[in-house]
């Protein structure tokens, strides 16, 4: 695994594909696929959802080498491990040159429902020991600040209860989330109340 990654990030990326069917239910994964397929059918699109893409962009960030596409696409799909490991404002800006003026950025980003005490403590602990997570509202604000217009009719938060269950049952090969949940429990918070989910969004360039 690349030396550009922290130990936690390398562990996360190495186990991402194995853990995905445990973090998301079959219905969750089918809904994600349907959400993306509706937008990319018959269009030229760029896939930024794979572990390989996450590793490439991580290395590019560390070496300050551009990996921007030489051409623009009708759609860019932004999902998978990179949306958890990489700084999102930078990622939103990096995606812009790859999207045609009339094209779309299609995203699925794990996030928190709101700033409930449990969710806030999870976000604080994850930012210290792993990487940052945000609320859906914060992500929408980041998109706007990065020059994107969000289609409110096609975007929104979706709860993913399987995540909490998988972490609490220690089913994931990646153990970073277990450490965060254990810390919450030690502080008297109930990890089951962490409002985990994802923002599914469609956005166009504000040009």
N, C-alpha and C positions, 0 to 999 in steps of 0.2 A: 504494500500500500504506500501511496505517495508520502514523502517526507514533508510535503507542503501542508499536510493535514495534522491537526492536533490528534492526540491519542483517542479522545472521545469521538471526534469527527470520523477518524479512520474506522473505528469500531462500528459506528453508525452506518457508514457507507458500505462497509464490507457485508453487513447483515441486512441491508435495506430490503433486498428482494425476498429474502427468506421471511422477514418480519412483516412485510406488507399484507399477506393474507390473514395475519393475526391482528394487525392494527385496524383493518377494515373488514367488515362483513362482506359476504358475496353480494348482497344487495347494494352496499356502499360502493363497491368496485364497479358493479354494473351501472349504477347511476352516474358515476364519474365518467365511464366510457361513453355513455349515452349523451352526457352533457357536452363532451368534446366532439363526438362524432357528428352531432347536429350542426356544429360550426365549421368543421373542416371538410365535410363531404363535397367532393368535386373541386376542391381548392388546393393550391400549392401551399404547403405549410412546413414549418420548421419545428422539430421536436426537441424541446429543452426539458424533457421530463425524465431522462434516463440517468442512472448512476454515472455512465461514461461522460455525459454532458456536464454533470456536476463536478466531476474530477477535472475535466478540461477547463472549466471556468474558474475553478479554485486555483489551478496552476497558473492560469493567465493572470489572475488578480495578483498573485504573489510575485510573478516575474514582470508584471506591467506590460504584458503583450496582449494586443487586441485579438479577440476571437470573433469579432463581429462578422456576420455573413457578408459575402461580396455582393449579394443580391437581396432584394426585399421580397417578402412573401405575403400571400393573402392572409396568413394567420401564423402566429407563433404560440405554441402550447407551453405554458410555464407551470411546471408541477414537479413531483418527484423530490428526490433528496436535496436538490439545489435550493429549493425555496425554504428549506429548514436550515441549511448550513451557511448560505451566503447572505450578505447584507441586502435587504430587499429594495431599498431606495436605489442603490447602485444597480441592482438587477433590472429594475423597471427601466432605468435609463439606458442600460446596455441593450435591452430588447428593442427600443424604439427604432434604430436604424434598420432592423430586419423586418419591420412591418410596413407594408405599403401605406400610402396616405389614406386609402379607404379600407385598409385591412384591420384585423382585430388581434388583440392580445387576449388569449384564453387561459385563465389561471385557476388552479386548485391549490390553495395554500392552507396547511394546518394552522389553526389559530384558536383563540379563546373567545367564548361567547360575549363576555363582558368582564368588568373589573370586580367581580365578587371577591370576598376575602380569600377564598381558596384559589381562585384563578390568579389573583394578583400575587399571592405567595408563590404559586407555581412559576409564574413569569419571572419573578425576582430571582428565585433559586436557579431556574434554567439559564437565565442571563449570566449568572455568576459561574456556573459549573459546566454548562453546555454551550448554548447560543440563544439569542433572544426569540421569544414568541410574543405575539401581539394580539390585541382584540381585533375582531372583524372591522369595527369602526376605525381603528387606527390604520389598518391596512388600506381601507378605502381613502383615508386622508393622504396616505403616502402615495397612492396612485395619482390622485389629483395634483399633489405637489410635484410629482415627477412628469407631469405633462400628459396625463391620460384622462379621458372622459369615460366614466363607467356607465354601462347600460344597466340602469337600476331594475328594469323589468326582467333582465336575464341574469341577475347577480344576487347573491345572498348567502347567509350563514346556514350551514347544515350541521347539526349535532352528530357526533360520531361516538356513541357510547361504548363501542367495542374497544376503543383505545384504553379507557380506564380499566376495563375488565382484564385486558391482556397484560397490562402492567402489574395490576394487583395480584394476578395469578402467576406472575413471573414467567410468562410464556414467550417473551421476546428474547432473542439472542443478544440484542443490544441492551445493556443494563443501566445506561445513564438515566433513563426515566425512573427506574426502580429506586435509584439513589435519591432523586428529587422527591418522589412520593414518600419515601421513608423519612426524609427530613421534614416534610409537611406533617406527617403523622406524629413525629416526635415533638412538634410544636403545638400539637393539639388540634390540627386541622384534619378534616376528613377528605382524603384524596378522591373518594368517589364523587365529591361535589365539585371537583375541578371541571369547568365548563368547556370541555374539549370538543373541537369540531373543525370545520374548514370553511374558508370563503371560496365559493365558486363564482368567478366573475368573467365578464366580457367587457373589454375596454377598447376604445379607438384613440388614435393619436390626436391631441389637441393642436391641430395645425391651421 
